Amino acid sequence: MSDVQSPTVRRRRLGMELRRLREASGLMIEDVAKHLECSMSRVSRIETGKSVARIRDVRDMLDLYKVGDEAQREQLLTLAKDAQQRGWWTEYESVLSAGLDTYVGLEASAASLRTFQTHLVPGLLQTEEYARALIKVGRPTESPANIDRMISLRQRRQAMLADAGTLELWAVLDEAVLRRPIGGVTVMRAQLARLLEADELPSVTIQVLPFARGAHPGLGGAFTIIGFPDPTDLDVVYVDSPAGNIFLEKDRDVRRHTTWFDHLRAAALPPDESTDFIAAIADEFKKTSPYPRG
């Protein structure tokens, strides 16, 4: 079940407030680093929610920013304590790649996910066999035990979709996602069947963007917009690239990707036609032999 108050979101909320207080005080990150006797990068990571802030550091920051309101101080110090808790996904930290722990933490607190995918089925909709095939290709030297743990992590994430009202997922899939036989024909048939099943959930909407639509705003690559139940927690755009995981939080970046998603949603087939499209491709796979011709 989604945890609205996950430590990842608490760290992000605390960091945003500390940055606001610093800027209101007219101080630079360098000034804070000198006061705390730490690196500028550490202060930056605290403000972006990427590092856990020590209670002592938060107290020193509040002193530096001349925050005298006891209620405000207590609220922020309590938030800092809560942000030090460990989320359920830390059980899998041995198999979480860099940046993915942050994504899973944000996802665990999300109210909505709007995702555009160019090549792969979104993780929350993947079957075990499809996910296993992806992991084996992407991490060929991974041990069977670690692969099992990665699959277990993915399945725990997927449980959020089964909790009515917990998370809404809107996925726009490029036609290539449906036609690439990840894991082979048999695995792909089952994966397409899983998409059709998921599409029946009231919290899931799936649209297909056919090749025939031509050029579109998503040609730059896949992305996901993460929305939260608390309006004070601003949306985050997640981009997974070969160079690493990128989180975009600036208003202009979020607005740009939101506009792109709206255009992609408008260009894609309506949900009912998308269901028919997926079913038609599934039928094509049924007519395809699962054995390679040689």
Backbone hydrogen bonds, N-H to C=O, Kabsch-Sander energy under -0.5 kcal/mol:
donor,donor_aa,acceptor,acceptor_aa,energy
3,D,108,A,-1.6
4,V,2,S,-0.8
6,S,3,D,-1.3
10,R,6,S,-2.1
11,R,7,P,-2.7
12,R,8,T,-1.9
13,R,9,V,-2.7
14,L,10,R,-2.7
15,G,11,R,-2.7
16,M,12,R,-2.3
17,E,13,R,-1.8
18,L,14,L,-2.6
19,R,15,G,-2.4
20,R,16,M,-2.1
21,L,17,E,-2.3
22,R,18,L,-2.3
23,E,19,R,-2.7
24,A,20,R,-2.1
25,S,21,L,-1.3
26,G,23,E,-1.1
27,L,22,R,-1.9
32,V,28,M,-1.6
33,A,29,I,-2.6
34,K,30,E,-2.0
35,H,31,D,-1.8
36,L,32,V,-2.5
37,E,33,A,-1.1
38,C,33,A,-2.2
43,V,39,S,-1.5
44,S,40,M,-2.4
45,R,41,S,-2.4
46,I,42,R,-2.1
47,E,43,V,-2.4
48,T,44,S,-1.5
49,G,46,I,-1.1
50,K,45,R,-2.3
51,S,45,R,-1.4
58,V,54,R,-2.3
59,R,55,I,-2.6
60,D,56,R,-2.4
61,M,57,D,-2.5
62,L,58,V,-2.5
63,D,59,R,-2.0
64,L,60,D,-2.5
65,Y,61,M,-2.6
66,K,63,D,-1.3
67,V,62,L,-2.8
68,G,66,K,-1.0
70,E,68,G,-0.6
73,R,69,D,-2.5
74,E,70,E,-2.7
75,Q,71,A,-2.1
76,L,72,Q,-2.2
77,L,73,R,-2.6
78,T,74,E,-2.3
79,L,75,Q,-2.0
80,A,76,L,-2.2
81,K,77,L,-2.0
82,D,78,T,-2.6
83,A,79,L,-2.1
84,Q,80,A,-0.5
84,Q,81,K,-1.1
85,Q,82,D,-1.5
90,T,87,G,-1.8
91,E,88,W,-1.6
92,Y,89,W,-2.0
93,E,90,T,-1.6
95,V,92,Y,-2.2
96,L,92,Y,-0.7
97,S,95,V,-0.6
100,L,97,S,-1.6
101,D,97,S,-0.8
103,Y,99,G,-1.8
104,V,100,L,-2.8
105,G,101,D,-2.0
106,L,102,T,-2.2
107,E,103,Y,-3.0
108,A,104,V,-2.2
109,S,105,G,-0.6
109,S,106,L,-1.0
110,A,106,L,-0.5
110,A,107,E,-1.2
111,A,227,G,-2.7
112,S,227,G,-1.7
113,L,168,E,-2.5
114,R,225,I,-2.2
115,T,113,L,-0.6
115,T,170,W,-2.5
116,F,223,F,-2.7
117,Q,172,V,-2.3
125,L,122,P,-2.2
126,Q,123,G,-1.1
131,A,127,T,-2.5
132,R,128,E,-2.6
133,A,129,E,-2.1
134,L,130,Y,-2.0
135,I,131,A,-2.4
136,K,132,R,-2.3
137,V,133,A,-1.5
138,G,134,L,-2.8
139,R,135,I,-2.9
142,E,139,R,-2.0
147,I,143,S,-2.2
148,D,144,P,-2.2
149,R,145,A,-1.7
150,M,146,N,-2.3
151,I,147,I,-2.2
152,S,148,D,-2.3
153,L,149,R,-2.4
154,R,150,M,-2.2
155,Q,151,I,-2.2
156,R,152,S,-2.0
157,R,153,L,-2.0
158,Q,154,R,-2.1
159,A,155,Q,-1.0
160,M,157,R,-1.5
161,L,158,Q,-1.5
162,A,158,Q,-0.5
162,A,159,A,-0.8
163,D,159,A,-0.7
163,D,160,M,-0.8
164,A,162,A,-1.0
166,T,163,D,-2.3
167,L,163,D,-0.6
168,E,111,A,-1.9
169,L,203,S,-2.9
170,W,113,L,-2.8
171,A,169,L,-0.5
171,A,205,T,-3.0
172,V,115,T,-2.8
173,L,171,A,-0.6
173,L,207,Q,-3.1
174,D,117,Q,-2.7
175,E,209,L,-2.0
177,V,174,D,-1.8
178,L,174,D,-0.6
178,L,175,E,-1.0
179,R,175,E,-1.3
180,R,176,A,-1.7
182,I,180,R,-2.4
184,G,181,P,-2.2
188,M,184,G,-2.2
189,R,185,V,-2.4
190,A,186,T,-1.8
191,Q,187,V,-1.9
192,L,188,M,-2.6
193,A,189,R,-2.0
194,R,190,A,-1.9
195,L,191,Q,-1.9
196,L,192,L,-1.9
197,E,193,A,-2.0
198,A,194,R,-2.8
199,D,195,L,-2.1
200,E,197,E,-1.4
201,L,198,A,-1.8
204,V,201,L,-1.6
205,T,169,L,-2.5
207,Q,171,A,-2.8
209,L,173,L,-2.9
213,R,210,P,-1.7
214,G,211,F,-2.2
219,L,216,H,-1.5
220,G,217,P,-0.6
221,G,218,G,-1.9
223,F,116,F,-1.7
224,T,238,Y,-2.2
225,I,114,R,-3.0
226,I,224,T,-0.6
226,I,236,V,-3.5
227,G,112,S,-2.7
227,G,225,I,-0.6
228,F,233,D,-0.5
233,D,230,D,-2.2
234,L,232,T,-1.0
236,V,226,I,-2.0
237,V,248,L,-2.6
238,Y,224,T,-3.4
238,Y,236,V,-0.5
239,V,246,I,-2.7
241,S,239,V,-0.7
241,S,244,G,-1.7
244,G,241,S,-2.1
246,I,239,V,-2.8
248,L,237,V,-3.1
248,L,246,I,-0.5
249,E,247,F,-0.5
253,D,250,K,-0.5
254,V,250,K,-2.4
255,R,251,D,-2.8
256,R,252,R,-2.0
257,H,253,D,-2.2
258,T,254,V,-2.4
259,T,255,R,-2.3
260,W,256,R,-2.2
261,F,257,H,-2.6
262,D,258,T,-2.2
263,H,259,T,-2.2
264,L,260,W,-2.7
265,R,261,F,-2.8
266,A,262,D,-1.8
267,A,263,H,-2.1
268,A,264,L,-2.0
269,L,208,V,-3.0
274,S,270,P,-2.6
275,T,271,P,-2.0
276,D,272,D,-1.6
277,F,273,E,-2.1
278,I,274,S,-2.6
279,A,275,T,-2.3
280,A,276,D,-2.1
281,I,277,F,-2.0
282,A,278,I,-2.4
283,D,279,A,-1.9
284,E,280,A,-1.6
285,F,281,I,-2.0
286,K,282,A,-1.5
287,K,283,D,-1.0
287,K,284,E,-0.5
288,T,285,F,-1.1
